[in-house]
Amino acid sequence: MSWCSKCKAEYIDGVTRCGDCDVELIDEKSETEEDIVNKPVDWALLKNFSESETYVIETLLKEEGIPVLKRRRGVGGYLKVSAGMSIFGVDLYVPSEELNRAKELLEKK
């Protein structure tokens, strides 16, 4: 079987180009960038940080290639908008497969 790397169409043996996309077919169906971006992520709570720590920790993790999801507790989002800060802090989440590495990075800093 051959596959189009662009539209994921499956072709019978002997066909070498996608009829819709006009790209060369591949033998194995592999993950594309779009597949990776759209893949569901199992987020794990790293820790609750103060507003002032959040930017520094988020920057450190992103520099190491670890995606970060920020969530504010309770009315924390409203307080951030109305008062410019929240006493509840910010929960930072990372993909569960990156949790241990993220914790190790924080211990080093």
C-alpha positions, 0 to 999 in steps of 0.5 A: 500500500502507498499513502499520500503524505499530504492528504493521507489517501491510500493507494493500491500498489503501482500508483506513484503520485497522489491524484489530488495533491500531485505529490509522490506517494510514500510506502509507510504512513508516518506522522506529519507535523499536523498529526503531532500538533493535533494529537491529544495531550495528557496534561499533568500538574507540575506545580502551582506557582506565584504570578511572578514565578510563572513567567520564569518557569514557563520560559525555562520549560519552553526553552527545553522544548516542554510545552506548558499549559497555564490555568488559574484556580477559582476566580484567579482568572477574573482577579488577574484581569481586574486586579492585574494579579491573583492570590491563587497563583497559577497551575502549570501543566506539562505533558505527562510524559515530560513531567519527570524531566520538568521536575528535574529541570526545576530542581537544578535551577 
